[in-house]
Amino acid sequence: MTRRWELDAFRGLMLVLMTLTHLPTRLAHHMGQPVGYVSAAEGFVLLSACMAGMVYTRQGRRQGIAAMRQAFWRRVLVIYGCQPLALLFLFTVIALLGLRTSQPAVTNLMAFYLHNPLTGLLAGIALVYQPPLLDILPLYILFMLGSPWVLAHGMRHGWRSIMGLSLGLWLLAQFGATPALYGYIVQHTGLPVPFHETGAFDTMAWQLVWVLGLWLGATTAIAPENLPPQARLPGWMVTAAVCIAVVGLVWRHAVGQTPAPDHALVNQLFDKWLLGPLRLINLLALLILTLRFGASLVARLPRLYPLEAMGRASLPVFCAHLAAVLVVLALFGEADPRRPWWEDAAVIGISFTLMLMVAYGWPHFQPRTRIKRWLRRPAAQGLSEEASTDWVAGSSK
């Protein structure tokens, strides 16, 4: 499979926006949701699911469903291995730095662990306890675990029932189904982790973005002509998408990241963590515009090599961004407008230097371990290089 440099560059751009949003600098507020009430999280999850749909569908058609499923399991093991390492870094290095410097930005971030160390550690390894910023990988792992069955069903029986079920789950989430289900589990198992410590993303709602991306990718892999090309998108749909996108963009930068500061109901309709209805509409409008104008725009764009490098090595680059953000929070605390500009510029510059070093250095890092050789067994050779470096992830908060 030929690499799609524009998709790598787009993933790299999502990592850049994610980092600028997470770093506690004066740019964080301005770079969050820059194109409307849609963040880098939606773009990254949708794009990564699309990539997974393309790559693994091709492998499933070429080598069979069993080989595709095994490839998913191997990728899940790689991603899961990053989560305990991130938790260990947070619970040791960052905890020591934060406690030494008395930074509420760190102590609040890991408050449950500081009060319940053993429970926090075990629940974190089990992906139940998810501190802020460390709730992205578990979301990705869960979606990847379910993807083989979704893709297999789509390949054999079509996507209509899958999309209907996904939309139904999203609708249930809008009415509080996720916390109700978790409460039922806690009641019958005695699970000691409060719901608000299980991650900010509502999994039942966000699966819709992932399933939509899988469908786009799988459709492209099986029959690219089935995707709505420029000429087949209805004019009214494109016009409506342009209007919605423009309204969202102007509203976001005129009012701020909170769409209606004095109206809780309106804000809930745009809620990021629940993927509120108006937020979903904004996302779909941008997706329609991408399908309509993306190809012609890419044809005119120059190659963005630094972004491509970060997109190709998205998992290690994401981990580098996470380490940088946690260290900055431990040393400097939350964003402070009184902080000198040069300090914020230095924080951003050092963080991106680290990410670029990881992006360019990672392809040359080949540890000679038995586990690595096992992950590259012949059964996995059907995956392209694109699949071997792809991950989802992401969200920007």
N, C-alpha and C positions, 0 to 999 in steps of 0.2 A: 504494500500500500504506500503510495507516494505521500510524503509529509505535506500537510496543509500549513504552510508558514503563517498564513493569516490567522488560523485558529490558535497556533502557538502564541502569536503576538497578542491576540485578544486575551488569552489566559494570562499572559505576562502583564497586560494592562490591568486586569482584575486584581492581580497580586499587588501591583503598585497602588491602586486605589485602596485596597484593603489595608496596606501598610500605612498609608497616609491617614486613614481613618482611625487606626488603632494606636498609632504613636501619639503620646500626649503633647501635641504641639498646637499652636494657634491655627494651623492649617486643617486640623481634624474636622472642625465644624463645617468648613467650606467644602472639603473634598468628600464628605459623606453624601451619598445620593446625588451625584452631580448632574444627572440627566433627567431628573424627575423623582418621583417617590418610588424609585427602584435602586437598590444598592448593588455593590459588587457581588454580594452573596448570591442574589438571584441569577446574575449573569454567569457567575462561576459554576454554580450548581447546574444550570441549564446547559451550558457549554460542555461541561465535563460529562454529563449524562449523555449528551449527543455524541461525544467522542467514544464513550463506552459502547453506545448502541451501534455505532458504525464498525468499530474494531471487532467487538465480540460477536456481532451478527455475522460478519464475514468469516470469522473463524468457525462459528457454528455451522454455517453452510458448507464450509470447506472440509472440516474435520469432524463435524458432528456435535450434537448437543452436549454429550458427556465431556468432550475436550473443552468446549466452551465453559462448562460449569467448573471444571478443574482449574482453568485459567482464572476465573473469578475468585476461586478459593485462594489461589496463590497470591493474587493481588490483595485480597482482604488480609491475609497474614502479614504482608508487608506493611499495610497501613496500620493494622492493629499494633504491630511492633513499635510504631512511632508514638502511640498514645501513652504507654507506661513510661517511656523515656521522657516524654514531655511532662508527665506528672512527677516523675522523679526529679527533674530539673526544677519544677515549681516548688516541690515540697522540701527541697534541700537548699540549693543555691539561692533561689529567689526568696524563700522563707527567711534564710539567715540574713540576707541583705535587707529585706523589708523590716524585719524585727530590729536589726541593728540601727537602721535609719529611722525607725518609727513611722513608716509610710502607710497611712490608711489605705492608699490605693492598692497595696499588696495585701495587708491584713484583712481588708474587707473582701478582697477577691477570693481568699482562701479561708474565710472565717469558719466554715463548717469543718474543714480539716484541722484547723488549730484547736477547735473544741473537741473533736472526735478523731484523733489521728489514725487509729487502727481502722475504724469504720470507714473513714474517708479514703484511706489507701486501698482497702479491699474493694469498696464500692467503686472507686475510680478505675481500678483494674478491670472490674466487671462492667464498666461503661455505664454505670448507673449514676454515680456522682460525677458531675461535669462542671468544674469551675468555669467562670467566664473566660472566654478566649480559647478554652480547651474543650468546647462543646461542638467543634466543627468536625473533627475526625470521627467521633462516634456517630454523628449523623451520616457521614459518608459510608462508614462501615456497614451500618444498618441497611442503607439503600443498596449497597453492593451485594449484600447477602441475599436480598430478594430479587436482584436483577436477573439471574439465570432463569428463574421460573417465568418472570415477566417476558423476557425476550423469547424464550421457548414457546410460550403461549401465543405471543404475537406472530412468530414465524409460522406456527401451525394453524392458528385459528383466526388471525387478524387482531386488530387493536381496538375494535369498537367496545367490546365488553371491558377491556382493561381500562380504557379512558373513562368509561361510565363509572366503574368501581372507584377509580382514583378521584374523580370529581365528587362522588358521593362521600368518600372519606374526608375530603377537604371541607365539604359542607358540614359534616358532623363536627369537625374540629372548630368551626365558627361558633358552634353552640356549646362548647366546653366539653366535648367528648374525651379529649386527651387527659385533662386532670381528673375527670370522673373515672376513667379506666385506671389511672394510676392509683387513685384513692381506693378503688376496689382491690387492686393488687396489694396495697399496703395493709388493708383491713384483713386480708386472708393470709398474708405472709409475715406481717410484722416488720416489713422493710423499714429501716430507721432513717432513710434519706428523705428529707422533705421534697415536695414536688419542685419548689423553686430552685433546688440545687441540682436538678437533673438536666440543666441546659436551657438556654433561652429559646431555641428553635422548637416550635411545635411540630414534631415529626409527622403527625397525621395530616397536617396542612401542607408541609413542605414536600411531601412525597409527590404532590401534583406536579411541581416543577421538575422533579427528577423523572417522572414517568413521561412527561411531555418531551423532555430532552431525549430519553431513550427512544421514543417513537420517531422523533425527527431523525436521529442517527440510524435507526434500523431501517427506516424507509429509504434513506439515502443509500444505505448499503445494498438493499435488495433491489430497489427500482428508483433511481434518482428522478426519473420522470414523474413519479407520483407526488413528489413535493411540489407545492404550488410555485412555479417559476414566475418571472416578472409578468409575462403576458397573460397568465391565467389567474392572477389575483384580481378579484373584482375591483373596479374603480372606487365604488362606494366604501369598500373595506379599507383601501389605502387612504382615502380622504378622511375617514373616521379616525384611523390610526394617527394620521398627521395631526388632526385637531386634538386628540387626547394627549399625544406626546408633547405638543406645544403648550397646552394648558398645564400639564404636569411640570414641565420644565420651568415655565414662568412662575407658577405657584410656588414651587420649591424654593426658588431664589428670591422671590418677593416676600414670602412669609417665613421661611426657614424649614428646618427638618421636621418640626411639628406642624402639620398642616393647619390645625385649628386649635390654638393654645387654650381657648376657652370653651371648647366643645368636645367632651370626652367621646361622644358617640361617633363623631366624624373621624377623630383620631383612631378609633378602633377599626373603622372601615379601611384605614390606611396602615394598620398595624403590621410591622415588619415580621415579628416573631410568629404571628398567627397567619401571615400572608392574607391580610384582609381583602375583601372583594374589590375595592377601588385600587388597591395596590396591584392585585392580579390583573385588572384591566389595563393599568399603566404598563405592566410587564408585557402583556399580549400585544399592545399597540407597538411597543418597541420591537418585538419579535417580528411582527408583520412588516414593519419598515425595513428591518434587516433582511428579510426574505426578498423584499421588493428591490431594495437599492444596494444590498450588500455586495453583490457580484461586481457591479459597475464601479462601486467605491474602491473595492480591493484592486481592481485593474489600474486605478490611478494612484494608489498609495505606494510610497517607497518602502523598501524592506526595512523593518525596524528590528535590527539584529539583537540588541539588548533585551527587548521584550520577548523576542522569539526564544532566546536562551533561557529566560526565566520560565516561559511557558513550557518548554521541553522538559525542564527539571522542576516541575511545579511542586512536587511533594517535598524534596529537600529545601527548596526555596521557601515554601510555606513554613517549614520548621525553623529555618533561619530567621524569617520575619517574626515568628512567635517568640523565639529566644531574645531577639533584639527588643521587642515591645516589652517583655517582662522585665528585662534588665533596666530599661529606661524608666519604667514605672517604679521599680525598686529604688533607683537612685534619685529620680527627680519628682516622682509623684504625678498627680494629675496635671493636665494642661493649665498653665498660669499665664494670663495675658501680660503680667508684669515681668515675665522672664525675657531676657534680652533676645533679640532676633537672631543674633549669631549663635546662641545656644540651641535654639530650635533648628537652625540651619545645620549645625554640626550634628545634632541627633539624627536628622533626616539623611544627611550625607553619609554618615558612618553606617547607618542601617542599610541603605541601598548599596553601599560598597560591599558590605557583607553578603547581601543577597546576590549581587552580581558575581562575586568570587565563588559562591556556592554554585551558581548557575553555570558558569564557564568551567569550573573545576570538577563538578560532579561526573560528567561523562568520562573523565580520565581516572576516576576513582573506582577501582575494581578489586574489592577485597576477595582474597582467595580462601573462601571458607566453604565448608561442606554445605551449609544452608544455602549460600548463594548459588552454588553449582546445582543444588537440587531444584531451586526455583527456575533454573534455566534448562531443565531437562528437555528432551526432544518434544514432549507433549506440549510444552509452552512455546516452541519455536514458531508456531503458526502466528503468534502475536507479532505485530509489527513493532518497530521501535517506538512508534507513537503510543501504543498501549503500554509498553514497559515503563514509560515515564508519566503516564496520565494518572491524574487523581482528581477527585472532586473537591471537593472540598469547600470549600469555602466559603465563607461568609464574612462578611464584613459586618461589623456591628456599628 
